[in-house]
Amino acid sequence: MVSKEIDKFEELKGLDRFGYSYVLKKGNAIITNEGGTDEFNYWPLEDWVHIAQLLYMDEDLKKSKWSILIPKFILKLQHRCLGCRFAFDDNDNLAIVHDLHLEEKKTSKISMTLGQMIFVGNIAIELIEKIFSKGKIPSDDDIDMEFAKK
């Protein structure tokens, strides 16, 4: 049974070449970047592999009186071609998510996906912090400027 579990995660073995490490958990893997600043949950499900990174815990989102604007803002980001999507889990935590079909399940593709998620996630966090400080959703031009700066 252990070897079957490991086989499901064969593609993760080469991630160290790209600055990532992983630990197998029951049915999934936890991937971290070299500095340990970013953590991803990686789990196969049927013909897909799902990768998710927590951006905000529910209680952190609710600390701001402007948290009511976050779902509308996330929808605004969701409709951009960012290479990933956003989701609220059962506990209302905000995550960035990417789904890979089994045909795309290659170490280099996973590494590129993780990099893309870090890039988009960091910008999303910066923009959410601006919502918390200014009390308004950034305009499309402001969003474009944030992505252009990076």
C-alpha positions in Angstrom: 0.0 0.0 0.0 2.8 2.4 0.8 4.4 1.9 -2.6 1.1 2.7 -4.3 0.8 5.9 -2.3 4.3 6.9 -3.3 3.6 6.1 -7.0 0.8 8.6 -7.0 3.4 11.3 -6.2 6.2 10.1 -8.4 6.3 13.4 -10.3 7.2 15.3 -7.1 10.6 13.6 -6.7 12.4 16.1 -9.0 11.0 19.2 -7.4 14.2 19.7 -5.3 15.9 20.8 -8.6 13.5 23.7 -8.7 13.8 24.7 -5.0 10.8 22.9 -3.6 10.5 20.0 -1.1 7.6 17.9 -0.1 6.2 15.7 2.6 3.7 13.0 1.9 0.6 13.0 4.1 -2.4 10.8 4.0 -3.7 11.1 0.4 -1.8 14.3 -0.3 1.5 16.1 -0.2 2.6 19.3 1.4 5.0 21.2 -0.9 7.1 24.1 0.4 9.5 26.4 -1.4 13.2 26.7 -0.5 12.7 29.5 2.0 9.7 27.9 3.6 7.6 31.0 2.9 5.1 29.3 0.6 3.2 26.1 1.3 1.0 24.2 -1.0 -1.4 21.3 -0.6 -1.2 18.8 -3.5 -3.7 16.0 -3.9 -4.6 13.7 -6.8 -8.3 13.1 -7.5 -9.3 10.8 -10.3 -7.8 12.3 -13.5 -6.8 15.5 -11.9 -4.2 16.9 -9.5 -5.3 19.8 -7.4 -2.8 22.3 -5.9 -3.9 24.9 -3.4 -2.2 27.6 -1.4 -3.9 29.3 1.5 -3.9 33.1 1.2 -6.1 34.2 4.1 -7.6 32.5 7.1 -11.3 33.4 7.6 -10.6 35.2 10.9 -7.9 37.4 9.2 -10.3 38.3 6.4 -13.0 39.3 9.0 -10.7 41.6 10.9 -11.3 44.4 8.4 -14.6 46.2 8.2 -14.0 46.1 4.4 -14.0 42.2 4.3 -17.4 42.3 2.7 -15.7 43.6 -0.5 -13.4 40.5 -0.8 -15.8 38.2 -2.7 -16.6 40.8 -5.3 -12.9 41.5 -5.7 -12.1 37.8 -6.0 -14.7 37.5 -8.8 -13.0 40.5 -10.5 -9.6 38.7 -10.4 -11.2 35.3 -11.3 -12.2 36.6 -14.7 -8.6 37.5 -15.7 -6.4 35.0 -17.4 -4.1 34.4 -14.5 -3.5 30.7 -14.9 -5.2 29.8 -11.6 -8.4 30.4 -9.7 -9.5 31.4 -6.2 -11.7 29.5 -3.9 -13.2 29.8 -0.4 -13.1 26.5 1.5 -15.7 25.1 3.9 -14.3 27.3 6.6 -14.3 30.5 4.5 -10.6 30.6 4.2 -9.3 32.1 0.9 -7.0 30.0 -1.3 -5.5 30.1 -4.7 -6.0 26.9 -6.7 -4.7 25.3 -9.8 -5.9 22.0 -11.4 -3.6 19.9 -13.5 -4.9 17.1 -15.7 -2.9 13.9 -15.3 -1.3 14.5 -18.8 0.2 17.7 -17.4 1.5 16.0 -14.3 5.2 16.5 -14.9 7.8 17.9 -12.5 8.7 20.9 -14.6 5.0 21.8 -15.2 4.3 21.5 -11.4 7.2 23.8 -10.7 6.0 26.4 -13.2 2.5 26.2 -11.7 3.8 26.7 -8.2 5.8 29.8 -9.4 2.7 31.2 -11.1 0.6 30.6 -8.0 3.2 32.4 -5.8 3.3 35.3 -8.3 -0.5 35.7 -8.5 -1.1 35.0 -4.8 1.4 37.6 -3.7 -0.3 40.3 -5.9 -3.7 39.2 -4.7 -2.6 39.7 -1.1 -1.2 43.1 -1.9 -4.4 44.2 -3.5 -6.5 42.8 -0.7 -4.4 44.8 1.8 -5.2 47.9 -0.2 -8.9 47.1 0.0 -8.5 46.8 3.8 -6.6 50.1 4.0 -8.7 52.2 1.5 -12.1 50.6 1.7 -12.6 50.1 -2.0 -12.0 47.6 -4.7 -9.1 48.5 -7.0 -10.0 49.5 -10.5 -9.0 47.4 -13.5 -6.2 49.8 -14.2 -4.9 49.5 -10.7 -5.0 45.7 -10.9 -3.1 45.8 -14.2 -0.5 48.1 -12.7 0.1 45.7 -9.8 0.8 42.9 -12.2 2.9 45.1 -14.5 5.1 46.2 -11.5 6.3 42.6 -10.8 
